[in-house]
Amino acid sequence: MNSTEIKKYIYENKQIEFILTQIGCHNIQYHQNKNYYSCSNYNGDNLTAVNIKNNEYLNVKNWTREKEFNENADIITLIEYNKSFSFIEALKYLHSILGVEYKYTKTINKTQENNDPLLIFTKHSSKNKIFNNTSDIQFLNENILNNYVPLLHIDWFREGIMPWTANKFKLGYSYSQKRIIVPLRHWRTGLIMGTTARTTVENYDEFGIRKYFITPSYPKGLNIFGLYENKENIEKSKYVVIAESEKSVLKRDSLNDNTFVALSGHTISNEQVNIILSLNIYEVIVALDNDISINEIRHICHKFYNKRKVSYIYDKWNLLGNKDSPADVKNKLYQFLFKNRILYDAEEERKYKQSLQRM
């Protein structure tokens, strides 16, 4: 199997934890709510330094080894690092421990390489997408929304999402899938890149139902949810608040706060950083869920340090539930958290770098 096939095999056969154990990772934990595994590096003591997405791509984020792990890193990259393997050696090793036959051939067009001295440059450039380039993005037809009923589900209404927000973001509902549908629009053009679908089935986890299902082709690292809808107000307000989930954007919009955007996760790509930096704003405010570590929050702040004023919302008063977003509390409490946000200054940067040295 090639790398794509074997990663799909690992995902479908639930072999992620087995592989992490085999390559020396420790403190392996599965986070069902966000559908990823965390563990420590084989040579480190940070319990959640490594995050592995539980999907067929097996994307890996290594918070303490950024130089070795770029934004395209996956579980094969982790094996290469842990075992000091080349890519082919890592692939062979995977086949060996999984007990599957290794067959791999690489076809090279030698004529093209000999005749095109710019081929190496072209290959390298193709991996570095530019934040305003849409040529590599697969957009969906707007008519896809006709498959869903334009409806604000009662569950989300009870959570504080209002009809005007549902209309603004074109929320829908699929009766056949029993899922709330949220269109994911490109931050600049407004074209649909995919959808995220949230199940309305009670006790979904007991039935093996995924809480969220995102269009597989959606490249979340190339987009920021809510920016298309809120960009004008964000630039008028001169600041942006970065949250994890789409629902946080919707809840704050329902309270007439149009300054929120979402990463669709708790990590930020270089592309998303560039998108934020392209805005005509003065301050970037990070507002992740309450279960995210301070080092992960500081890691995102670090990306904007010395480029924009940057701060973060951190619940020192236990106002939030364990997995709550700042957007989940009542507006009065949110305003308190917002007013008391922490400035990411030189001292915060020092603490962040010091934490990396200890790991």
C-alpha positions as CSV (number, residue, x, y, z in Angstrom):
1,M,0.0,0.0,0.0
2,N,1.1,3.6,-0.6
3,S,1.1,6.2,2.2
4,T,-2.5,7.3,1.5
5,E,-3.8,3.7,1.5
6,I,-2.0,2.6,4.6
7,K,-3.2,5.7,6.6
8,K,-6.7,4.9,5.6
9,Y,-6.1,1.3,6.7
10,I,-4.8,2.4,10.1
11,Y,-7.9,4.7,10.6
12,E,-10.5,2.1,9.5
13,N,-8.9,-0.6,11.6
14,K,-8.5,1.6,14.7
15,Q,-4.7,1.1,14.9
16,I,-3.6,4.6,15.9
17,E,-3.1,3.8,19.6
18,F,-1.2,0.6,18.7
19,I,1.2,2.4,16.4
20,L,1.8,5.2,18.9
21,T,2.7,2.5,21.5
22,Q,5.0,0.8,19.1
23,I,7.0,3.9,18.3
24,G,7.6,4.8,22.0
25,C,5.0,7.5,22.6
26,H,3.6,7.7,26.2
27,N,0.4,9.0,28.0
28,I,-1.8,8.2,25.0
29,Q,-5.3,9.6,25.4
30,Y,-8.3,9.7,23.0
31,H,-10.3,12.9,23.2
32,Q,-13.8,11.9,21.9
33,N,-15.3,15.3,21.9
34,K,-12.7,16.6,19.4
35,N,-11.9,13.3,17.8
36,Y,-8.1,13.2,18.2
37,Y,-5.4,11.4,20.2
38,S,-2.8,13.1,22.3
39,C,0.5,11.7,23.7
40,S,4.0,12.7,24.7
41,N,7.0,12.5,22.5
42,Y,9.1,9.4,23.0
43,N,11.9,11.8,24.4
44,G,9.7,14.3,26.2
45,D,7.6,14.7,29.3
46,N,4.8,17.0,28.0
47,L,1.8,14.8,28.2
48,T,-0.1,16.4,25.3
49,A,2.8,17.5,23.1
50,V,1.6,15.4,20.1
51,N,-1.9,15.6,18.6
52,I,-3.0,13.0,16.0
53,K,-6.4,13.5,14.2
54,N,-8.6,10.5,14.2
55,N,-9.3,10.6,10.4
56,E,-8.0,8.9,7.3
57,Y,-5.3,11.6,6.9
58,L,-3.9,11.1,10.4
59,N,-2.6,14.7,10.6
60,V,-0.1,15.3,13.4
61,K,0.6,18.5,15.3
62,N,3.7,18.4,17.5
63,W,3.7,21.4,19.8
64,T,7.3,21.0,21.0
65,R,9.0,19.9,17.8
66,E,7.8,22.5,15.3
67,K,11.0,22.5,13.3
68,E,10.6,18.8,12.5
69,F,6.8,18.9,12.0
70,N,5.3,21.2,9.4
71,E,1.6,21.7,8.8
72,N,1.6,18.7,6.4
73,A,2.9,16.3,9.0
74,D,1.1,13.0,9.6
75,I,1.7,9.8,11.5
76,I,4.4,8.7,9.0
77,T,6.3,11.9,9.8
78,L,6.0,11.0,13.5
79,I,7.5,7.5,12.8
80,E,10.3,9.1,10.8
81,Y,11.1,11.3,13.8
82,N,10.8,8.7,16.5
83,K,12.7,6.0,14.7
84,S,15.2,8.2,12.7
85,F,13.8,6.6,9.5
86,S,13.5,7.8,6.0
87,F,10.1,8.0,4.5
88,I,10.4,4.6,2.7
89,E,11.8,3.0,5.9
90,A,8.9,4.4,7.9
91,L,6.4,3.0,5.3
92,K,8.1,-0.4,5.4
93,Y,8.0,-0.3,9.2
94,L,4.3,0.4,9.2
95,H,3.6,-2.6,6.9
96,S,5.7,-4.8,9.1
97,I,4.0,-4.0,12.4
98,L,0.6,-4.1,10.9
99,G,1.3,-7.5,9.2
100,V,0.4,-6.4,5.7
101,E,2.5,-7.0,2.5
102,Y,4.7,-4.1,1.4
103,K,4.5,-3.2,-2.3
104,Y,5.5,0.3,-3.3
105,T,6.7,1.7,-6.6
106,K,7.5,5.2,-7.5
107,T,7.1,6.3,-11.1
108,I,9.4,9.2,-12.2
109,N,9.1,10.9,-15.5
110,K,12.8,11.2,-16.3
111,T,12.2,13.0,-19.6
112,Q,10.3,15.7,-17.9
113,E,12.9,16.2,-15.1
114,N,15.7,16.3,-17.7
115,N,13.9,18.8,-19.9
116,D,12.5,21.1,-17.2
117,P,15.2,22.7,-15.0
118,L,12.4,24.5,-13.1
119,L,10.7,21.3,-12.0
120,I,12.2,21.2,-8.5
121,F,11.2,24.9,-7.9
122,T,7.7,24.1,-9.2
123,K,7.3,21.1,-6.9
124,H,8.4,23.2,-3.9
125,S,6.2,26.1,-4.7
126,S,3.1,24.0,-5.0
127,K,3.4,23.0,-1.3
128,N,3.4,26.6,-0.2
129,K,-0.1,27.9,-0.9
130,I,-0.7,31.7,-0.8
131,F,-3.5,33.0,1.3
132,N,-5.4,34.7,-1.5
133,N,-4.9,31.9,-4.0
134,T,-8.1,29.8,-4.7
135,S,-6.8,27.7,-7.6
136,D,-6.2,24.7,-5.4
137,I,-9.5,24.9,-3.6
138,Q,-12.5,22.7,-4.7
139,F,-15.6,24.8,-4.3
140,L,-19.2,23.4,-4.1
141,N,-22.2,24.6,-6.1
142,E,-24.5,26.9,-4.1
143,N,-27.3,24.6,-5.1
144,I,-26.1,22.0,-2.5
145,L,-28.0,24.0,0.1
146,N,-31.2,23.0,-1.7
147,N,-30.7,19.5,-0.3
148,Y,-31.5,20.9,3.2
149,V,-34.4,22.7,4.8
150,P,-33.6,26.3,5.7
151,L,-34.3,25.8,9.4
152,L,-33.0,26.8,12.8
153,H,-33.1,23.6,14.9
154,I,-34.8,23.9,18.3
155,D,-31.7,22.6,20.1
156,W,-29.5,25.5,18.8
157,F,-32.3,28.0,19.4
158,R,-32.4,26.9,23.1
159,E,-28.6,27.4,23.2
160,G,-29.1,31.1,22.2
161,I,-28.7,31.1,18.4
162,M,-31.2,33.4,16.9
163,P,-33.2,33.3,13.6
164,W,-31.4,36.3,12.1
165,T,-28.1,34.5,12.6
166,A,-29.5,31.3,11.1
167,N,-30.5,33.4,8.1
168,K,-27.2,35.2,7.8
169,F,-25.2,32.0,7.8
170,K,-27.8,30.1,5.9
171,L,-28.1,27.3,8.4
172,G,-30.1,24.2,7.4
173,Y,-31.3,20.9,8.5
174,S,-31.2,17.4,7.0
175,Y,-34.2,15.3,8.1
176,S,-32.6,12.2,6.6
177,Q,-29.3,12.6,8.3
178,K,-30.8,14.2,11.5
179,R,-28.1,16.8,11.3
180,I,-27.8,20.6,11.5
181,I,-26.0,21.9,8.4
182,V,-23.6,24.8,8.6
183,P,-22.2,26.0,5.2
184,L,-18.4,26.7,5.3
185,R,-17.8,29.7,3.0
186,H,-14.4,30.9,1.7
187,W,-13.2,33.8,3.8
188,R,-12.8,36.1,0.8
189,T,-15.1,35.0,-2.0
190,G,-18.0,33.6,0.0
191,L,-18.1,30.5,-2.2
192,I,-19.0,27.2,-0.4
193,M,-16.0,25.0,0.4
194,G,-18.0,22.4,2.3
195,T,-20.4,22.0,5.2
196,T,-20.2,20.8,8.8
197,A,-23.1,18.7,10.0
198,R,-23.9,18.4,13.7
199,T,-26.0,15.4,14.8
200,T,-29.2,16.0,16.7
201,V,-29.5,12.4,17.9
202,E,-29.5,12.1,21.7
203,N,-26.7,9.9,23.2
204,Y,-25.1,9.8,19.8
205,D,-21.9,8.4,21.2
206,E,-23.6,5.3,22.5
207,F,-24.7,4.5,18.9
208,G,-21.3,5.1,17.4
209,I,-22.6,8.3,15.7
210,R,-20.1,11.1,15.0
211,K,-21.0,14.4,16.6
212,Y,-19.8,16.4,13.7
213,F,-19.2,15.4,10.1
214,I,-17.2,17.8,7.9
215,T,-17.0,17.6,4.1
216,P,-13.9,15.4,3.6
217,S,-12.5,17.7,0.9
218,Y,-12.8,20.8,3.1
219,P,-9.2,22.2,3.7
220,K,-9.8,23.9,7.0
221,G,-6.2,25.1,7.2
222,L,-6.9,27.3,4.2
223,N,-10.0,29.0,5.6
224,I,-11.5,30.8,8.6
225,F,-15.1,30.3,9.3
226,G,-17.2,33.5,9.8
227,L,-14.7,35.9,8.3
228,Y,-16.7,36.3,5.0
229,E,-19.8,37.1,7.0
230,N,-18.1,39.3,9.6
231,K,-15.2,40.9,7.8
232,E,-16.7,44.3,7.5
233,N,-17.6,44.6,11.1
234,I,-14.3,43.1,12.3
235,E,-12.3,45.8,10.4
236,K,-14.7,48.4,11.6
237,S,-14.1,47.2,15.2
238,K,-10.3,47.0,14.6
239,Y,-10.1,43.6,16.4
240,V,-10.9,40.0,15.7
241,V,-11.7,37.2,18.3
242,I,-10.5,33.8,17.3
243,A,-12.6,30.8,18.6
244,E,-12.5,27.1,17.9
245,S,-16.0,26.2,16.8
246,E,-18.5,27.5,14.3
247,K,-21.1,27.5,17.0
248,S,-19.1,30.1,19.0
249,V,-19.3,32.5,16.0
250,L,-23.0,31.9,15.7
251,K,-23.7,32.4,19.4
252,R,-21.9,35.7,19.5
253,D,-23.5,36.9,16.3
254,S,-26.9,36.2,18.0
255,L,-25.8,38.7,20.6
256,N,-24.9,41.3,17.9
257,D,-21.2,40.6,18.3
258,N,-19.8,40.3,14.8
259,T,-16.1,40.1,15.7
260,F,-15.8,36.3,16.1
261,V,-14.3,33.8,13.6
262,A,-13.5,30.1,14.1
263,L,-10.5,27.9,13.2
264,S,-12.7,24.8,13.1
265,G,-10.3,23.3,15.7
266,H,-7.8,24.4,18.3
267,T,-4.7,24.7,16.1
268,I,-3.9,27.4,13.6
269,S,-2.1,27.0,10.2
270,N,0.4,29.4,8.7
271,E,-2.2,30.1,6.1
272,Q,-4.8,31.1,8.7
273,V,-2.2,33.3,10.3
274,N,-1.6,35.1,7.0
275,I,-5.4,35.5,6.5
276,I,-5.7,37.2,9.9
277,L,-2.7,39.4,9.3
278,S,-4.2,40.6,6.0
279,L,-7.1,42.2,7.9
280,N,-7.1,46.0,8.6
281,I,-7.2,45.5,12.4
282,Y,-5.2,46.5,15.5
283,E,-5.7,43.5,17.8
284,V,-6.0,39.7,17.7
285,I,-7.8,38.1,20.6
286,V,-7.6,34.3,21.1
287,A,-10.6,32.7,22.8
288,L,-10.2,29.0,22.8
289,D,-12.3,26.4,24.8
290,N,-11.7,26.0,28.5
291,D,-10.0,22.6,28.1
292,I,-7.2,23.9,26.0
293,S,-3.8,24.2,27.8
294,I,-2.2,27.6,28.4
295,N,0.8,26.6,26.2
296,E,-1.5,25.8,23.3
297,I,-3.1,29.3,23.7
298,R,0.3,31.0,23.9
299,H,1.4,29.0,20.9
300,I,-1.3,30.7,18.8
301,C,-0.5,34.1,20.3
302,H,3.1,33.6,19.5
303,K,2.2,33.5,15.8
304,F,1.0,37.1,16.0
305,Y,3.5,38.5,18.5
306,N,5.3,41.7,17.3
307,K,2.9,41.7,14.2
308,R,-0.3,42.8,15.9
309,K,-1.3,43.5,19.5
310,V,-2.4,40.1,20.7
311,S,-4.2,39.0,23.8
312,Y,-6.2,36.0,25.0
313,I,-9.2,35.2,27.1
314,Y,-8.5,32.9,30.0
315,D,-10.9,31.9,32.7
316,K,-9.2,32.4,36.1
317,W,-12.5,32.6,37.9
318,N,-14.0,29.2,36.9
319,L,-16.9,30.8,35.1
320,L,-16.8,28.3,32.3
321,G,-17.5,24.6,32.3
322,N,-14.7,22.2,31.5
323,K,-15.2,22.2,27.8
324,D,-17.0,25.5,27.4
325,S,-16.1,28.3,25.0
326,P,-16.1,31.9,26.2
327,A,-19.0,32.3,23.8
328,D,-21.1,29.8,25.9
329,V,-21.6,32.1,28.9
330,K,-24.1,34.8,29.2
331,N,-23.2,38.1,27.6
332,K,-22.5,39.8,31.0
333,L,-20.0,37.2,31.9
334,Y,-18.4,37.2,28.5
335,Q,-18.0,41.0,28.7
336,F,-16.2,40.5,32.0
337,L,-13.8,37.9,30.5
338,F,-13.3,40.1,27.5
339,K,-12.5,43.2,29.6
340,N,-10.0,41.1,31.7
341,R,-8.3,39.4,28.8
342,I,-4.5,38.9,29.1
343,L,-2.1,40.9,27.0
344,Y,0.4,38.7,25.3
345,D,3.5,40.8,26.0
346,A,7.2,40.2,26.4
347,E,6.7,38.4,29.7
348,E,4.1,36.1,28.1
349,E,6.5,35.4,25.2
350,R,9.2,34.6,27.7
351,K,7.0,32.1,29.5
352,Y,6.0,30.4,26.2
353,K,9.7,30.0,25.2
354,Q,10.6,28.8,28.6
355,S,7.9,26.1,28.5
356,L,9.4,24.8,25.3
357,Q,12.8,24.6,26.8
358,R,11.5,22.4,29.6
359,M,9.9,19.9,27.2
